[in-house]
Amino acid sequence: MPQNKVVIIDYGSQVTQLIARRVREAGVYSEIHSCAAAVEQVAAAEPAALILSGGPASVGESDAPALDPGLLALNVPVLGICYGMQLLAENLGGKLAKSSTREYGPADLSLTSQCALWDGIDGPTRVWMSHGDKVLSPPPGFTVTGRTAALGIAAMADEERKMYAVQFHPEVHHSAAGQTMLRNFLFKAAGLVPDWNMASFVERAVREMKERIGGKHVVCALSGGIDSTVVAVLLHRAIGKNLHCIFVDNGLLRSGEADEVADCLRAHFDLNLTVVQAEERFLSRLKNVEDPERKRKIIGHAFIEIFDEEAKKLPLADFLAQGTLYPDVIESISHKGPSAVIKSHHNVGGLPEKMRLKLVEPLRELFKDEVRKVAEELGLPDFIVWRHPFPGPGLAIRVLGEVTRERLDILRRADSIVQQELRESGWYRKVWQGFAVLLPLRTVGVMGDGRTYEHVVALRIVDSVDAMTADWSRIPPDVIARISARIINEVNGVNRVVYDVSSKPPSTIEWE
């Protein structure tokens, strides 16, 4: 683990994960802890600095997340953002008040007093506000360092105690100098050293896996996507032929994917690979199941069963390796106050309580874009590095409603057209993810001389960096038109195509 670590206390902001990403982009490792976590747990992480996130609650109200004074007793530099600023004010002797109107959107910040956060920044500078309460007077020892036309105290600092607070969100790109402010907190105020990069991660991950696993054997759940492939290559570096990769053809993959993945991995990597045909098992268990959470749990349990069965053929196998990422961990943990579980992920939400194999998850610290950097560091070919993300439950969560062979075949043909057209138009590398979704409804259409009553396919194409937030892609209309025409003309059973123009939040990338 890097020597410098920033712990972010999550009070429920929609963009808490973005704070973590911005800190990592500066070369400092960060991790998120729930505001409900015990101080002892935070202290055990040995943070070199703390960041208190924003949140939707109002300080002082019943059930509003509170600031445990023990966090401040850790005596490390602290940055409070939005709700975090208000918590600092309340706990250290300042006064709060309700704003006459909720302030949401851009504001010009005037720098009223120099502090470490402002180093290299000329005011006024554009920042992004989102708050309903405000600090009426700062705590003893704090100086007001910034204001806006609507806010007398937009930032404050106690340089002696290395405590800083801002009412706006420096982590979002709308705050013009936000990244500079965060870097100033890390390097000028907290005196941290940037020691988080993917080259050092690879070296550390290989070393730690070698030490933990020793001469034992590992079963790797391999899908052919970038996450599990990176896990396999890292493990292969650590333990060589003691790694046994299992690829499960669960009948929920894209067109030709099973053969493509198996051929590619055998040709490019010297890995032990076993392909298990399990379509019947998965589809029989998904029969008559429509609830997406049940789908995910069923699929997760079936995967684990298969890996357990295959591991029994390897009497020395003690570990199961998975491509779990940090967003999977975050989205699968419910925090008191801040956020509910958005979805379970089969990597972290579908495991049985008792499992013979111990888990190895070398990527659970990483965001998706960091995994791509690791893949490049490992020398993986571009077609793996830049392959669009594919969910663990596969097409089961893109076939809305019951999953059947007929509906899967319709979706496969439609999705294949989406992938072809994105590649041929040059948009595949420009977008984060693009795919088709089969909706659980039929609409009237006219094809030839007759009326039809057939399926609807939705196109979901998004721009993102790490899937924590996303926006719908502004694909040229002619590309969308070509995809639509081909799907309607070439895929029997579809007579309508729609385009999803929802961002995340409030929507998710996947429909289920």
Beta strands, then each sheet from edge to edge (+ up, - down):
strand 1: 5-10
strand 2: 29-34
strand 3: 49-52
strand 4: 78-81
strand 5: 95-111
strand 6: 125-137
strand 7: 143-147
strand 8: 155-158
strand 9: 163-166
strand 10: 217-221
strand 11: 243-249
strand 12: 272-277
strand 13: 317-321
strand 14: 358-360
strand 15: 433-447
strand 16: 450-464
strand 17: 470-472
strand 18: 494-499
sheet 1: 2+ 1+ 3+ 4+ 9+ 8- 7+ 5- 6+
sheet 2: 12+ 11+ 10+ 13+ 14+
sheet 3: 15+ 16- 17+
sheet 4: 15+ 16- 18-
end
